């Protein structure tokens, strides 16, 4: 025990720390700063528990470190008791090159459980649970380059880790949700291969790639994260140095559990040539509770949702990839508990209450009798191209958490390029807080009736239904809406656990499991009896 720092290692080589217990450290457990080469450190079979700041923190001077088979628990769990900048509330940080971090168990971390830095670092077979509990915008496994001018890293591997339960910590911020990921390659990271990891139950990305290059995402199982994989590029870069070049995604399982989740989110406002930025094939894109618009792409033309077939047709990617072999109804409506919260939704004589905005004022609303049911809301655009998406809104009054709301509407458009509209609930006025996930529906030249279940995250007395039309679809186009209805409803949601079997094995031995019924694998092949999960792997099946 220490009221401050348990061990301080500086300019010291070939030290071994083994079979120790370091508990109740007032600040840090073991700290290895810069200012002196400290290579070949071994930390093995050691327990760290109840550390106020960082349990084990090694700078880039600690080359050839081995951190193996340790248990690190309850790190940075008291807000305000750790440091006040980045790099604090961290369970394990291995900053030096040629390091190996393996077979560690890390549970209950206020910020980041595992940070790595140098070239030729291997992070494998770690079991990490319950992270991002005090500070937000973090991940179970994290690295960061920082600038395109910093050295390009090579030879890093993140493999066979099991990472579960990152809820994020939005309290004290304006955010309505957490931003926690399983694996987060941040700020122009290069040279990382992410192989055969399991990531589940994170409030942002299973794998989050932020402006990175020269890496691969192979054979991972990503389950029940808001975005199973998120590829983001922010900022403006030279064309020959644009992030996301040479990123490859192959043989992964991207399993979105909830209709508000996505298999893949891609954001790159600079480079319209997606095919040159990454390659992707032989993946499974699954969301059996709503297996339609499971991919989102944001480019200079706006944000659009894609089915797997639409994604394949538009970009020529994932030509051998597959969607879910089965569909599961996400809910059952038992009864409606209110009248229509948008009273003018049938547009019999006017379009009262509806409004439309974009940054150049090219979104025009009119009452029209030529389409749908006699009177309809027509949204039309001129030839000008806005620089932001267009927002059609209708007022629906108060919504509350713990209640369910069903949106219904009819729709038709005069053109269709495979695009979609994003639909969600939002506060009408500033700060325009988004209250629900965004759902995608097709822009179709044939009449379509649509239905969405909303479960608001917070109470709001001045709510709007938002139909967000991408800027690429906000030019020389017209579309019609009718019979817009929002009802509070008594809904029975499907329990996914009744239909989906997910399990994992964070041990050195095979794990045999007897199934409670007949299932199918993700290719639709029948599975029954028992299954075996190999060490540090996982399995997911769908009820047959």
TORRO-522317 format. One record per residue (C-alpha): residue number from 0; z, y, x. Coordinates in nm, 4 decimals, always signed. Last residue first. Layout:
BEGIN
R  seq        c3        c2        c1
R  NUM         Z         Y         X
...
# end
This chain:
BEGIN
R  seq        c3        c2        c1
R  543   -3.5891   -2.1534   -3.3441
R  542   -3.3115   -1.9326   -3.2121
R  541   -3.4299   -1.7298   -2.9123
R  540   -3.3346   -1.8106   -2.5521
R  539   -3.2125   -1.6124   -2.2507
R  538   -3.1020   -1.7537   -1.9176
R  537   -2.9240   -1.6311   -1.6078
R  536   -2.9138   -1.6684   -1.2285
R  535   -2.6419   -1.6315   -0.9683
R  534   -2.6079   -2.0069   -0.9230
R  533   -2.8537   -2.2126   -1.1326
R  532   -2.8214   -2.2229   -1.5094
R  531   -2.8554   -2.5653   -1.6695
R  530   -2.9541   -2.6254   -2.0298
R  529   -2.8313   -2.8696   -2.2920
R  528   -2.9518   -3.0246   -2.6159
R  527   -3.2367   -2.8104   -2.7434
R  526   -3.5310   -2.6039   -2.6173
R  525   -3.8675   -2.5717   -2.7930
R  524   -4.1479   -2.3811   -2.6138
R  523   -4.2237   -2.0352   -2.7521
R  522   -4.3034   -1.8700   -2.4176
R  521   -3.9678   -1.6938   -2.4146
R  520   -3.7828   -2.0220   -2.4582
R  519   -3.7191   -2.1643   -2.8016
R  518   -3.3936   -2.2675   -2.9600
R  517   -3.2527   -2.5553   -3.1647
R  516   -2.8792   -2.5716   -3.2181
R  515   -2.5359   -2.5214   -3.0628
R  514   -2.6584   -2.5545   -2.7041
R  513   -2.4576   -2.7509   -2.4466
R  512   -2.4279   -2.5551   -2.1234
R  511   -2.4390   -2.6796   -1.7623
R  510   -2.3589   -2.4318   -1.4821
R  509   -2.4896   -2.5128   -1.1335
R  508   -2.2449   -2.4310   -0.8563
R  507   -2.1912   -2.1245   -0.6345
R  506   -2.0726   -1.9033   -0.9198
R  505   -2.1893   -1.5935   -1.1146
R  504   -2.3762   -1.8015   -1.3790
R  503   -2.5327   -1.6217   -1.6730
R  502   -2.5692   -1.6502   -2.0503
R  501   -2.7833   -1.5128   -2.3314
R  500   -2.8589   -1.6901   -2.6592
R  499   -3.0327   -1.4864   -2.9264
R  498   -3.0367   -1.5562   -3.3006
R  497   -2.6804   -1.5276   -3.4324
R  496   -2.5887   -1.3054   -3.1360
R  495   -2.8436   -1.0550   -3.2676
R  494   -2.6203   -0.9757   -3.5656
R  493   -2.8655   -0.8479   -3.8249
R  492   -2.7530   -0.5296   -3.9895
R  491   -2.6382   -0.5387   -4.3504
R  490   -2.7186   -0.2039   -4.5052
R  489   -2.5509   +0.0041   -4.7748
R  488   -2.7694   +0.3105   -4.7779
R  487   -2.7690   +0.6867   -4.7348
R  486   -3.1160   +0.7837   -4.8346
R  485   -3.3951   +0.9741   -4.6612
R  484   -3.7275   +0.9997   -4.8426
R  483   -4.0643   +1.1435   -4.7417
R  482   -4.3075   +1.0516   -5.0199
R  481   -4.6055   +1.2060   -4.8424
R  480   -4.7294   +1.2925   -4.4944
R  479   -5.0878   +1.3827   -4.3976
R  478   -5.2560   +1.4117   -4.0586
R  477   -5.5129   +1.6444   -3.9047
R  476   -5.6621   +1.6667   -3.5562
R  475   -5.8538   +1.9079   -3.3396
R  474   -5.5526   +1.9354   -3.1038
R  473   -5.1939   +1.8150   -3.1253
R  472   -5.2590   +1.4487   -3.0362
R  471   -5.2379   +1.5101   -2.6615
R  470   -4.9396   +1.7383   -2.7227
R  469   -4.7535   +1.4400   -2.8639
R  468   -4.6443   +1.4592   -3.2268
R  467   -4.2683   +1.4534   -3.2855
R  466   -4.1706   +1.3858   -3.6473
R  465   -3.8167   +1.5201   -3.6711
R  464   -3.5845   +1.4527   -3.9649
R  463   -3.3556   +1.7515   -3.9727
R  462   -2.9771   +1.7853   -3.9918
R  461   -2.7515   +2.0765   -4.0763
R  460   -2.4061   +1.9276   -4.1428
R  459   -2.3947   +1.7038   -3.8374
R  458   -2.1468   +1.4215   -3.7747
R  457   -2.2015   +1.2137   -3.4626
R  456   -2.3973   +0.9130   -3.3332
R  455   -2.6228   +0.8772   -3.6359
R  454   -2.7323   +0.5276   -3.7487
R  453   -3.0949   +0.5553   -3.8618
R  452   -3.2987   +0.2719   -4.0159
R  451   -3.6736   +0.3338   -4.0257
R  450   -3.9426   +0.2613   -4.2887
R  449   -4.3147   +0.3305   -4.2862
R  448   -4.5909   +0.3038   -4.5469
R  447   -4.9364   +0.3253   -4.3942
R  446   -5.2627   +0.4607   -4.5354
R  445   -5.5506   +0.3840   -4.3024
R  444   -5.6582   +0.6295   -4.0325
R  443   -5.3411   +0.5411   -3.8431
R  442   -5.1015   +0.7195   -3.6086
R  441   -4.8555   +0.4370   -3.5487
R  440   -4.4782   +0.4702   -3.5593
R  439   -4.2360   +0.5104   -3.2698
R  438   -3.8582   +0.5416   -3.2970
R  437   -3.6388   +0.7891   -3.1126
R  436   -3.2697   +0.7018   -3.0853
R  435   -3.0317   +0.8984   -3.3067
R  434   -2.8446   +1.2296   -3.3178
R  433   -3.0532   +1.4559   -3.0945
R  432   -2.8675   +1.7852   -3.0515
R  431   -3.0839   +2.0900   -3.1222
R  430   -2.8481   +2.3271   -2.9341
R  429   -2.9424   +2.5298   -3.1362
R  428   -3.0586   +2.4724   -3.4920
R  427   -3.1921   +2.1808   -3.6947
R  426   -2.9606   +1.9165   -3.5421
R  425   -3.1698   +1.6078   -3.4828
R  424   -3.2686   +1.2824   -3.6502
R  423   -3.5552   +1.0787   -3.5063
R  422   -3.9270   +1.0005   -3.5250
R  421   -4.1760   +0.9702   -3.2403
R  420   -4.5393   +0.9584   -3.3511
R  419   -4.7946   +0.7130   -3.2164
R  418   -5.1302   +0.6957   -3.0460
R  417   -5.3952   +0.4262   -3.0591
R  416   -5.6731   +0.6821   -3.0594
R  415   -5.6678   +0.7411   -3.4339
R  414   -5.8440   +1.0097   -3.6313
R  413   -5.8231   +1.1627   -3.9806
R  412   -5.4592   +1.0654   -4.0231
R  411   -5.2585   +0.8822   -4.2912
R  410   -4.8873   +0.8563   -4.3699
R  409   -4.6346   +0.7425   -4.6277
R  408   -4.2604   +0.7926   -4.5773
R  407   -3.9298   +0.6077   -4.5843
R  406   -3.6122   +0.6881   -4.3925
R  405   -3.3039   +0.4714   -4.4484
R  404   -2.9630   +0.6052   -4.3504
R  403   -2.6561   +0.4136   -4.2348
R  402   -2.3028   +0.5515   -4.2143
R  401   -2.0467   +0.5074   -3.9369
R  400   -2.1386   +0.8421   -3.7907
R  399   -2.2195   +1.1113   -4.0468
R  398   -2.5265   +1.2899   -4.1809
R  397   -2.5284   +1.6222   -4.3618
R  396   -2.8351   +1.8108   -4.4817
R  395   -3.1822   +1.6555   -4.4903
R  394   -3.4132   +1.9343   -4.3737
R  393   -3.7766   +1.8511   -4.2818
R  392   -3.9195   +1.8906   -3.9325
R  391   -4.2646   +1.8643   -3.7712
R  390   -4.2337   +1.9099   -3.3942
R  389   -4.5404   +1.9507   -3.1723
R  388   -4.5200   +1.8239   -2.8153
R  387   -4.5295   +2.0764   -2.5325
R  386   -4.8041   +2.2471   -2.3320
R  385   -5.0141   +2.3065   -2.6413
R  384   -5.3907   +2.2443   -2.6423
R  383   -5.5992   +2.4855   -2.8468
R  382   -5.8736   +2.3327   -3.0595
R  381   -5.6923   +2.3849   -3.3899
R  380   -5.4209   +2.1630   -3.5341
R  379   -5.3471   +2.0305   -3.8817
R  378   -5.0440   +1.8956   -4.0660
R  377   -5.1030   +1.8299   -4.4352
R  376   -4.8043   +1.7701   -4.6626
R  375   -4.9159   +1.5821   -4.9714
R  374   -4.9839   +1.6320   -5.3420
R  373   -5.1955   +1.3874   -5.5385
R  372   -5.0494   +1.0694   -5.3900
R  371   -5.2201   +1.0093   -5.0531
R  370   -5.5010   +1.2466   -4.9555
R  369   -5.7154   +1.5182   -5.1145
R  368   -5.4323   +1.7072   -5.2859
R  367   -5.3187   +1.9286   -4.9957
R  366   -5.0254   +2.1622   -4.9374
R  365   -5.0529   +2.3232   -4.5948
R  364   -4.8875   +2.3186   -4.2543
R  363   -5.0368   +2.4547   -3.9314
R  362   -4.9435   +2.3619   -3.5718
R  361   -5.1241   +2.5935   -3.3285
R  360   -4.8282   +2.8231   -3.2651
R  359   -4.8628   +2.8102   -2.8867
R  358   -4.5264   +2.6498   -2.7992
R  357   -4.5235   +2.4049   -3.0884
R  356   -4.3490   +2.4189   -3.4202
R  355   -4.3817   +2.2782   -3.7711
R  354   -4.1810   +2.3445   -4.0845
R  353   -4.1059   +2.1609   -4.4075
R  352   -3.8583   +2.3022   -4.6580
R  351   -4.1065   +2.3749   -4.9367
R  350   -4.4347   +2.1851   -4.9089
R  349   -4.5415   +2.2631   -5.2643
R  348   -4.6382   +2.1262   -5.6090
R  347   -4.5775   +1.7507   -5.6066
R  346   -4.4738   +1.7336   -5.2416
R  345   -4.2957   +1.3955   -5.2908
R  344   -4.0327   +1.4778   -5.0277
R  343   -3.9146   +1.7942   -5.1994
R  342   -3.5541   +1.6743   -5.2432
R  341   -3.4987   +1.5794   -4.8817
R  340   -3.1635   +1.3961   -4.9028
R  339   -3.3150   +1.1581   -5.1600
R  338   -3.0311   +1.0528   -5.3883
R  337   -2.7364   +0.8691   -5.2429
R  336   -2.5835   +0.5238   -5.1973
R  335   -2.8924   +0.3018   -5.1873
R  334   -2.8314   -0.0722   -5.2118
R  333   -2.8270   -0.3976   -5.0148
R  332   -3.0902   -0.3090   -4.7573
R  331   -3.1296   -0.5980   -4.5084
R  330   -3.1504   -0.5428   -4.1340
R  329   -3.3314   -0.6159   -3.8046
R  328   -3.5612   -0.8949   -3.9344
R  327   -3.6234   -1.1291   -3.6413
R  326   -3.9691   -1.1992   -3.4956
R  325   -4.0588   -1.4860   -3.2634
R  324   -4.2647   -1.5540   -2.9475
R  323   -4.1829   -1.2060   -2.8139
R  322   -4.4604   -1.0353   -2.6202
R  321   -4.6509   -1.1705   -2.3208
R  320   -4.7981   -1.0519   -1.9910
R  319   -5.1350   -1.1769   -1.8676
R  318   -5.3178   -0.8427   -1.8985
R  317   -5.0096   -0.6524   -1.7859
R  316   -5.2066   -0.3384   -1.6975
R  315   -5.5556   -0.2405   -1.8100
R  314   -5.4336   +0.1084   -1.8975
R  313   -5.5216   +0.1709   -2.2626
R  312   -5.6069   -0.1838   -2.3710
R  311   -5.3061   -0.3485   -2.2060
R  310   -5.0702   -0.0809   -2.3352
R  309   -5.2151   -0.1151   -2.6854
R  308   -5.1687   -0.4923   -2.6764
R  307   -4.8095   -0.4539   -2.5521
R  306   -4.7465   -0.2068   -2.8314
R  305   -4.7492   +0.1477   -2.7112
R  304   -4.5555   +0.4681   -2.7663
R  303   -4.6840   +0.8070   -2.6571
R  302   -4.5281   +1.1059   -2.4855
R  301   -4.7403   +1.4069   -2.3942
R  300   -5.0837   +1.4700   -2.2439
R  299   -4.9400   +1.5432   -1.8982
R  298   -4.7785   +1.1996   -1.9004
R  297   -4.4970   +1.0288   -2.0876
R  296   -4.5399   +0.6569   -2.1535
R  295   -4.3181   +0.4527   -2.3874
R  294   -4.3357   +0.0743   -2.4240
R  293   -4.1822   -0.1392   -2.7022
R  292   -4.3782   -0.0050   -2.9973
R  291   -4.4131   -0.3240   -3.2003
R  290   -4.1677   -0.6106   -3.1546
R  289   -3.8985   -0.4916   -3.3902
R  288   -3.5960   -0.7276   -3.3951
R  287   -3.7824   -0.9554   -3.1504
R  286   -3.7914   -0.6909   -2.8778
R  285   -3.9659   -0.8547   -2.5857
R  284   -4.2002   -0.7560   -2.3069
R  283   -4.2346   -1.0667   -2.0857
R  282   -4.4005   -1.0018   -1.7502
R  281   -4.7017   -1.1690   -1.5926
R  280   -4.8465   -0.8351   -1.4802
R  279   -4.7780   -0.4868   -1.3432
R  278   -4.9275   -0.2545   -1.0848
R  277   -4.8118   +0.0957   -0.9978
R  276   -4.9301   +0.4510   -0.9350
R  275   -5.3054   +0.3915   -0.9225
R  274   -5.3147   +0.2485   -1.2752
R  273   -5.1228   +0.5457   -1.4109
R  272   -5.3937   +0.7949   -1.3269
R  271   -5.2683   +1.1012   -1.5148
R  270   -5.0401   +1.2011   -1.2225
R  269   -4.8157   +1.5007   -1.2778
R  268   -4.6105   +1.4466   -1.5913
R  267   -4.4927   +1.1027   -1.4809
R  266   -4.2487   +0.9298   -1.7155
R  265   -4.2696   +0.5550   -1.7863
R  264   -4.0246   +0.3759   -2.0165
R  263   -4.0437   -0.0017   -2.0413
R  262   -3.8856   -0.2634   -2.2699
R  261   -3.7524   -0.0005   -2.5068
R  260   -3.4306   +0.0255   -2.7094
R  259   -3.3874   +0.1793   -3.0563
R  258   -3.4987   -0.1453   -3.2250
R  257   -3.2018   -0.3173   -3.0518
R  256   -3.2198   -0.6130   -2.8119
R  255   -3.4828   -0.5004   -2.5661
R  254   -3.5710   -0.7933   -2.3365
R  253   -3.7755   -0.7048   -2.0267
R  252   -3.8166   -1.0406   -1.8505
R  251   -3.9878   -1.0005   -1.5135
R  250   -4.2717   -1.1960   -1.3555
R  249   -4.4297   -0.8967   -1.1810
R  248   -4.3663   -0.5236   -1.1496
R  247   -4.5213   -0.3479   -0.8480
R  246   -4.4601   +0.0034   -0.7162
R  245   -4.7318   +0.1109   -0.4738
R  244   -4.7346   +0.4800   -0.5521
R  243   -4.4501   +0.5735   -0.7825
R  242   -4.3917   +0.9012   -0.5984
R  241   -4.6870   +1.1272   -0.5129
R  240   -4.7425   +1.1772   -0.1412
R  239   -5.1228   +1.1838   -0.1294
R  238   -5.1357   +1.4062   -0.4384
R  237   -4.8811   +1.6472   -0.2938
R  236   -4.5728   +1.6654   -0.5189
R  235   -4.4635   +1.8440   -0.8345
R  234   -4.1336   +1.7650   -1.0079
R  233   -3.9932   +1.4615   -1.1846
R  232   -4.1224   +1.1059   -1.1673
R  231   -3.9539   +0.8361   -1.3767
R  230   -3.9988   +0.4594   -1.4036
R  229   -3.7394   +0.3182   -1.6443
R  228   -3.6946   -0.0599   -1.6791
R  227   -3.5016   -0.2320   -1.9551
R  226   -3.4623   +0.1052   -2.1222
R  225   -3.1604   +0.1351   -2.3535
R  224   -3.0263   -0.1836   -2.1948
R  223   -2.9860   -0.5054   -2.3924
R  222   -3.1377   -0.7431   -2.1369
R  221   -3.3110   -0.7188   -1.7995
R  220   -3.3969   -1.0516   -1.6326
R  219   -3.5589   -0.9962   -1.2928
R  218   -3.8416   -1.2027   -1.1409
R  217   -3.9920   -0.9212   -0.9312
R  216   -3.9562   -0.5437   -0.9087
R  215   -4.1365   -0.4286   -0.5934
R  214   -4.1193   -0.1297   -0.3637
R  213   -4.3378   +0.1185   -0.1832
R  212   -4.2558   +0.4402   -0.3663
R  211   -3.9765   +0.6140   -0.5582
R  210   -3.9535   +0.9142   -0.7919
R  209   -3.6594   +0.7764   -0.9911
R  208   -3.6736   +0.3991   -1.0456
R  207   -3.4081   +0.2926   -1.2974
R  206   -3.3549   -0.0827   -1.3452
R  205   -3.1578   -0.1934   -1.6503
R  204   -3.1843   +0.1656   -1.7534
R  203   -2.9654   +0.3877   -1.9678
R  202   -2.6576   +0.2710   -2.1607
R  201   -2.6277   -0.0545   -1.9713
R  200   -2.5580   -0.3865   -2.1477
R  199   -2.7369   -0.6350   -1.9209
R  198   -2.8803   -0.6656   -1.5704
R  197   -2.9700   -0.9993   -1.4076
R  196   -3.1348   -0.9862   -1.0655
R  195   -3.4198   -1.2056   -0.9465
R  194   -3.5724   -0.9626   -0.6964
R  193   -3.5590   -0.5888   -0.6360
R  192   -3.7600   -0.5167   -0.3194
R  191   -3.6678   -0.1814   -0.1672
R  190   -3.8858   +0.0051   +0.0838
R  189   -3.8681   +0.3615   -0.0383
R  188   -3.6257   +0.5846   -0.2277
R  187   -3.7750   +0.9180   -0.3321
R  186   -3.4611   +1.0480   -0.5122
R  185   -3.2906   +0.7484   -0.6732
R  184   -3.3215   +0.3708   -0.6836
R  183   -3.0756   +0.2882   -0.9624
R  182   -2.9926   -0.0760   -1.0386
R  181   -2.7800   -0.1494   -1.3455
R  180   -2.8035   +0.1882   -1.5098
R  179   -2.5605   +0.4389   -1.6566
R  178   -2.6483   +0.7581   -1.8384
R  177   -2.4003   +0.7758   -2.1246
R  176   -2.4687   +0.9048   -2.4736
R  175   -2.4211   +1.2187   -2.6843
R  174   -2.4562   +1.4495   -2.3857
R  173   -2.2940   +1.7942   -2.3984
R  172   -2.0407   +1.6877   -2.1368
R  171   -1.6647   +1.6265   -2.1425
R  170   -1.7062   +1.2656   -2.2488
R  169   -2.0469   +1.1285   -2.1454
R  168   -1.9053   +0.8409   -1.9375
R  167   -2.1548   +0.5574   -1.8996
R  166   -2.1401   +0.2233   -2.0826
R  165   -2.2249   +0.0049   -1.7814
R  164   -2.1565   -0.3524   -1.8880
R  163   -2.3028   -0.6258   -1.6683
R  162   -2.4661   -0.6635   -1.3270
R  161   -2.5486   -1.0075   -1.1865
R  160   -2.7034   -0.9923   -0.8379
R  159   -2.9707   -1.2375   -0.7246
R  158   -3.1542   -0.9930   -0.4976
R  157   -3.1534   -0.6351   -0.3733
R  156   -3.3677   -0.6326   -0.0563
R  155   -3.4239   -0.3497   +0.1931
R  154   -3.6943   -0.3837   +0.4581
R  153   -3.8061   -0.0274   +0.5034
R  152   -3.6805   +0.3287   +0.4773
R  151   -3.9012   +0.6357   +0.5123
R  150   -3.7231   +0.9103   +0.7052
R  149   -3.6407   +1.2315   +0.5161
R  148   -3.9156   +1.4825   +0.4386
R  147   -3.9849   +1.3396   +0.0916
R  146   -3.6254   +1.4269   +0.0138
R  145   -3.3008   +1.2696   -0.1071
R  144   -3.3277   +0.9067   +0.0021
R  143   -3.0805   +0.7601   -0.2448
R  142   -2.9324   +0.4177   -0.3104
R  141   -2.7414   +0.2644   -0.6008
R  140   -2.6124   -0.0667   -0.7348
R  139   -2.3899   -0.0644   -1.0463
R  138   -2.5357   +0.2663   -1.1604
R  137   -2.4636   +0.6358   -1.2019
R  136   -2.5238   +0.9418   -1.4146
R  135   -2.1663   +0.9561   -1.5515
R  134   -1.8154   +0.9626   -1.4078
R  133   -1.5096   +0.7797   -1.5517
R  132   -1.6351   +0.4356   -1.6665
R  131   -1.9603   +0.4134   -1.4731
R  130   -1.8872   +0.0435   -1.4168
R  129   -1.7616   -0.2575   -1.6080
R  128   -1.8936   -0.5661   -1.4237
R  127   -2.0456   -0.6482   -1.0850
R  126   -2.1151   -0.9985   -0.9520
R  125   -2.2808   -0.9864   -0.6088
R  124   -2.5301   -1.2507   -0.5012
R  123   -2.7362   -1.0222   -0.2795
R  122   -2.7565   -0.6832   -0.1127
R  121   -2.9562   -0.7170   +0.2123
R  120   -3.0080   -0.4107   +0.4302
R  119   -3.3140   -0.3915   +0.6545
R  118   -3.3074   -0.0131   +0.6784
R  117   -2.9953   +0.1836   +0.5898
R  116   -2.8331   +0.3051   +0.2681
R  115   -2.6286   +0.0992   +0.0263
R  114   -2.4002   +0.1988   -0.2616
R  113   -2.2060   -0.0542   -0.4727
R  112   -1.9582   -0.0045   -0.7586
R  111   -2.0646   +0.3472   -0.8592
R  110   -1.8369   +0.5659   -1.0759
R  109   -1.4999   +0.4795   -1.2266
R  108   -1.5245   +0.1127   -1.1303
R  107   -1.3722   -0.1683   -1.3347
R  106   -1.4844   -0.4936   -1.1685
R  105   -1.6449   -0.5797   -0.8362
R  104   -1.6907   -0.9369   -0.7196
R  103   -1.8538   -0.9726   -0.3781
R  102   -2.0811   -1.2616   -0.2863
R  101   -2.2995   -1.0537   -0.0556
R  100   -2.3400   -0.7219   +0.1246
R   99   -2.5368   -0.7655   +0.4485
R   98   -2.6083   -0.4684   +0.6720
R   97   -2.9051   -0.4197   +0.9048
R   96   -2.8845   -0.0411   +0.8752
R   95   -2.5680   +0.1583   +0.7969
R   94   -2.4478   +0.3154   +0.4722
R   93   -2.2523   +0.0330   +0.3108
R   92   -2.0540   +0.1848   +0.0230
R   91   -1.8171   -0.0195   -0.1924
R   90   -1.5986   +0.0752   -0.4907
R   89   -1.7062   +0.4363   -0.5405
R   88   -1.4909   +0.6995   -0.7186
R   87   -1.6383   +0.9463   -0.4663
R   86   -1.9792   +0.9824   -0.3041
R   85   -2.0798   +1.2830   -0.5109
R   84   -1.8177   +1.5574   -0.5334
R   83   -1.4579   +1.6142   -0.6497
R   82   -1.2708   +1.3373   -0.4726
R   81   -1.0351   +1.1018   -0.6530
R   80   -0.7249   +1.1488   -0.8714
R   79   -0.8990   +1.3757   -1.1234
R   78   -0.9987   +1.0997   -1.3629
R   77   -0.7978   +0.7847   -1.2954
R   76   -1.0202   +0.4756   -1.2695
R   75   -1.1525   +0.5438   -0.9227
R   74   -1.1522   +0.1751   -0.8275
R   73   -0.9914   -0.0806   -1.0570
R   72   -1.1002   -0.3992   -0.8808
R   71   -1.2731   -0.5037   -0.5599
R   70   -1.2742   -0.8752   -0.4778
R   69   -1.4357   -0.9652   -0.1450
R   68   -1.6741   -1.2493   -0.0669
R   67   -1.8730   -1.0738   +0.2033
R   66   -1.9209   -0.7346   +0.3603
R   65   -2.1117   -0.7808   +0.6853
R   64   -2.1941   -0.4687   +0.8863
R   63   -2.4920   -0.4677   +1.1219
R   62   -2.4828   -0.0877   +1.1530
R   61   -2.1770   +0.1198   +1.0663
R   60   -2.2880   +0.4661   +1.1821
R   59   -2.4543   +0.5179   +0.8411
R   58   -2.1117   +0.5671   +0.6865
R   57   -1.8795   +0.2982   +0.5511
R   56   -1.6677   +0.3405   +0.2339
R   55   -1.4484   +0.0589   +0.1006
R   54   -1.2124   +0.1248   -0.1947
R   53   -1.3167   +0.4828   -0.2656
R   52   -1.1006   +0.7170   -0.4785
R   51   -0.7763   +0.6172   -0.6531
R   50   -0.7759   +0.2564   -0.5332
R   49   -0.6079   +0.0182   -0.7776
R   48   -0.7109   -0.3106   -0.6165
R   47   -0.8943   -0.4168   -0.3027
R   46   -0.8780   -0.7885   -0.2203
R   45   -1.0191   -0.9250   +0.1051
R   44   -1.2182   -1.2437   +0.1624
R   43   -1.4379   -1.0713   +0.4218
R   42   -1.4872   -0.7328   +0.5843
R   41   -1.6868   -0.7721   +0.9077
R   40   -1.7817   -0.4739   +1.1263
R   39   -2.0764   -0.5333   +1.3583
R   38   -2.1376   -0.1705   +1.4583
R   37   -1.9102   +0.1296   +1.4756
R   36   -2.1129   +0.4003   +1.6464
R   35   -1.9339   +0.7347   +1.6489
R   34   -1.9154   +1.0501   +1.4460
R   33   -1.9671   +0.9354   +1.0826
R   32   -1.6776   +0.8042   +0.8768
R   31   -1.5463   +0.4510   +0.8091
R   30   -1.2874   +0.4591   +0.5332
R   29   -1.0945   +0.1571   +0.4090
R   28   -0.8748   +0.1810   +0.0984
R   27   -0.9270   +0.5435   +0.0040
R   26   -0.7167   +0.8027   -0.1835
R   25   -0.3636   +0.7022   -0.2866
R   24   -0.4293   +0.3375   -0.2042
R   23   -0.2606   +0.1135   -0.4632
R   22   -0.3687   -0.2163   -0.3083
R   21   -0.5269   -0.3506   +0.0092
R   20   -0.4853   -0.7290   +0.0333
R   19   -0.6159   -0.9028   +0.3449
R   18   -0.7940   -1.2334   +0.4033
R   17   -1.0258   -1.0887   +0.6675
R   16   -1.0852   -0.7567   +0.8406
R   15   -1.2994   -0.8123   +1.1510
R   14   -1.3740   -0.5387   +1.4042
R   13   -1.6725   -0.5792   +1.6351
R   12   -1.7091   -0.2116   +1.7270
R   11   -1.4962   +0.1020   +1.6895
R   10   -1.6160   +0.4635   +1.6866
R    9   -1.4027   +0.5321   +1.3768
R    8   -1.2173   +0.2996   +1.1393
R    7   -0.9478   +0.4372   +0.9070
R    6   -0.7403   +0.1846   +0.7115
R    5   -0.4959   +0.2336   +0.4202
R    4   -0.5592   +0.5982   +0.3302
R    3   -0.3223   +0.8115   +0.1181
R    2   -0.0001   +0.6941   -0.0481
R    1   -0.0636   +0.3567   +0.1096
R    0   +0.0000   +0.0000   +0.0000
# end
